């Protein structure tokens, strides 16, 4: 089993990527405020003197805020010989918003007045340029002549002993962290200190702030190898792009660093090889106005602003990685693609319009009625037919195959579209685009396998899904591999093969964890939970399924929900909880009907009949459920599905014939 390890994060800002896991694997502990007792002890440890009651009162006045109390204690010790009675002189009025560090800022204001304009404040403002410890070479780039007006005049030509004295003064005041023996020369401070003094630099000394970022851009872009081969080597280029955007050098950052060196053009190296999609998003957001996805920096007559073509590129990149890290139902990705569509029309870029429509199809596929999704798929197909390029046709065929599979209206049509996609790939005319998942022979093979199973061609289905998994590995296409493992697990569940379901789910969990494919994890956990329930580990399995279902809901996706809720109902039935199973299957039916997820209609009716029989309810309801399941499967020409309700119905009638009237009848699930 893949070992996820242990990661401890200390942060004042909520980490959105792990919010949905706070109930289980990501435990959260609030550490910002301490008790009055602990606050008093902290002040005494910092050299503050006074009655215990006053020390406790001081802790309460500062909201038990650790940094504020640390700074207060240091300030009182330095400025007032540790007299707790002089604390009122630090701040006559204290605001209430402790979580945003207002109390700490009040103390920093006092320190600022005490230090006065000079080298100490200059150092603190420089540290506000960084989001991590500042190494001495980066600081050196800022301190080299000529001086940056408004920030480094007092720091130019300092000898080493004077520099160390300045740092010592700031460390004694607890405004800097202690020296790190493992990283000598690095200078670090609390995030609140960075933000407070960094904001002063940005808002009050804008010219200096921009010059600092310009120097750091030059430093970071030359620090990295021309073509980095790992994340550590690549990180300076991420920082270079951010600094360039802070200065307004958007086009230079995009065309001299991001495209050629970070992504290596169409290879998308940082995303596909390094798997650094989250890091890429933290870089890309700087190309957007005020950090709003969907609003790229526009043209305003400034040479370094983004052209319409640049904006389109940035929107497509951002939407792609938002989708990969946050799931297909991300509204931020939707906003990006909608803005991109309008640019495609104005720039007359049909191939990129195809990509934006395909992405909107993906969003619709997991959030809206399948009939609405089919309309988008047909629009994509019409557009693809006008292009002299086999790749869009392959993607359109795959989208139509997927939509018809989920709609359950015609599995033969679904197979034909999937087969055409595979044939286009085999013709050799399609260049594999790992960033465009539907233009992939892997996904075409997946829907070929799914439609084959429904049409009763189980052996062919198994061969197709195995080839899809193998091909994804051969192409080193991790996104498509996750897709293939996901549907491999679903098909193994159709065949009631818990060992294979467990194997594929475990592989998918490992892959998704490694590459931050958040969308696939909930379904993988449901599949793993189902396998464990079937193998007898009922309690653990139901827990896994329940969490997986809730995590899937949290993604905003709908397409798979009827299936996952149905597996939860199965697990409850196997745990001898038929009333809960029936209630759950009715929820799954309602979801399937509401969003027209027809491929599960017949199975949901069958399971309803099984659960009704276990409760010994009205005979007519039970028989109607089985008959309806058979009717739906016949209409869909879903041979494999048709066999299941026919078998369950026959077993029910045999047992009913010998059971006392009104007795419950427990049927096997397969």
Protein Blocks (a to p, Z undefined) as FASTA:
>chain_A
ZZebjaddddfbdcfklmmmmmmmmccddfkbccfklmmmmmmmnopacdfklmmmmmmm
noopaklmmmmmmmmmmmnnopaklmmmmpmbacfblmnommmmmmmmmmmmmnopafkl
mmmmmmmmpcbdcdfklmmmmmpccddehklmmmgoiafklmmmmmmmmmmnopaccddf
klghiacddfklmmmmmmmmmmmmmmlmmmmmmmmmmmmmmmpcfbdcbfklmmmmmmmm
mmmmmnopmmlmmmmmmmmmmnnpmnommlmmnopmmmmmmmmmmmpghhighiacddeh
iakbccfklmmmmmmmmmmmmmmmnojklmklmmmmmmmmmmmmmnopaklmmmmmmmmm
mmmmmmmcfklmmmmmmmmmmmmmmpccfklmmmmmmmmmmmmmmnomamklmmmmmmmm
mmmmmnopaccdfklmklcfklmmmmmmmmmmmnopamlmmmmmmmmmmmmmmnopaklm
mmmmmmmmmmmmmnopaklmmmmmmmmmmmmmmnopaklmmmmmmmmmmmmmmnopamlm
mmmmmmmmmmmmmnopaklmmmmmmmmmmmmmmnopaklmmmmmmmmmmmmmmnopaklm
mmmmmmmmmmmmmnopafklmmmmmmmmmmmmmmnopaklmmmmmmmmmmmmmmmmmpce
hiacdddfZZ
